[in-house]
Amino acid sequence: MNVIIEPHQLSGTIRAISSKSMAHRILILAALSDGIVDVDCTTTSQDIDTTVSCLEALGARITKTKRGWRIRGIRSQYSSAPKEAISADNTPARLEDMPILNCKESGSTFRFMVAVCAALGGSFCFVGAKRLAQRPLEPLYSLLSNAGITLSEQGEFPFTLTGALTATTFKLKGNVSSQYISGLLLAACAAQAAFTIVVEAPFESQDYVSMTIQALSYFGVQVEVTKPENTSDPWIFAVNGTQMRCPLQPVVVEADWSNASFWLAAGAMGHNVRVEGLNLASLQGDRRILSCLMNFGAHVEQQEHAVEVHAKLMRGCTLELNDIIDLAPPLAATACFAWGNTTLTGAHRLQLKESNRIVAITRALSALGADITADDDAIYIHGRGRLNGAGTVSCANDHRIAMMAAICAAGSSRSCTLIGAECVAKSYPSFFEDFIELGGYIEIKED
């Protein structure tokens, strides 16, 4: 799907969609429970639906409701059933005898479910699409291999896993992906065991682990966190999966700051957008979009469950991305509408996303007329207060690149065509409907 965007002021109120990151965690825990759990999640996406289908492949019974999902868990099924798919020497079962988990393009689903399946025990087959096979699985791969799990070759599908975890203590670096840490915390509930996870410094994207700990608390599981006394010391997480209880009330998935950040950035770029439904006390790291926009000079107006951002005299600034890597696209967009130089540092992990986002951001904004360069760990933008470019932008099969390009095109001086804009469905299927609701002028052309 290609989308032609005509420059036009965006104005109005939009309601934030449900948090994809929190939905993954809550859905997995609901499926690992020993009863029926109602999950309130007002919106969904391709990635969320992917996690649902993988849980169904494991035997969870999931029904769509008006408010989200009703989930009958698999805990008794896996705790009482013999692991007949495992031979004495961990020789994998035949592919046709394994549950097949299609993770499509969802890195969170893949990494979480690999850890969870290893803890459940048995033989499992994973498949996926596009860049997912090439996205890193280390150090989780080595940890599981050393803990008694037989894994097929990294970097290709089908990817098979056979065995049951023999270790309960895991040590890993904290600057690769927090998803491995979260996956092991979730796996403790699948194993119904006590795990200790030692995270070596530097520990990046800590907020995502805090979100996992919060999700665990909804199911009665408490995590003991030992913070380091010195910056070089490790963090230690002790979690006891046997504490897991089926919640008596529906578990609510809060609104998503990551996708709301594009509308908030649009406000800083001169549009008049109000975003409702956001939890200002959220543990989501991407709530820091507000402080980042204030660093540019934007005025932020916060109410109990709504936020508005207004442009003032926007100036370039330097921002560190290590803990807010998904905010790179809206922040790069904002920098183009500021005056002067902006540097986004700590960008190296952008190369491992749905696209190489350092390259994709640079190419997309260049096509729109931005003065932008980059290296392996930083993006440099010289803002001129607006964009004057026009033409064609490749969305690089990356939902965040498509949304970044759309809000930039709305404030540009000439029309722009986004190629492959259907990729927004990965996290925000209704993005262009909301764009139109806010007054955006677009023409959709199917391939």
Buried (B, 14 or more C-beta within 10 A) or exposed (E): BBBBBBBBBBEEBBBBBBBBBBBBBBBBBBBBBBBEBBBBBBBBBBBBBBBBBBBBBBBBEBEEEEEBBBBBBBBEBBEEBEBEBBBEEEEBBEEEEBBEBBBBBBBBBBBBBBBBBBBBBBBBBBBBBBBBBEBBBEBBBEBBEEBBBBBBEEEEBBBBBBBBBEBBEBEBBBBBBBBBBBBBBBBBBBBBBBBBBBBBBEBBBBBBBBBBBBBBEBBEBEBEEEEBEEEEEBBBBBBBBEBBEBBEEBBBBBBBBBBBBBBBBBBBBBBBBBBBBBBEEBBBBBBBBBEBBBBBBBEBEEEEBBBBBBBEEBBBBEBEBBBBBBBBBBBBBBBBBBBBBBBBBBBBBBBBBBBBBBEBBBBBBBBBBBEBEBEEBBBBBBBBBBBEBBEEBBBBBBBBBBBBBBBBBBBBEBBBBBBBBBBBBBBBBBBBEBBEEBBBBBEEEEE
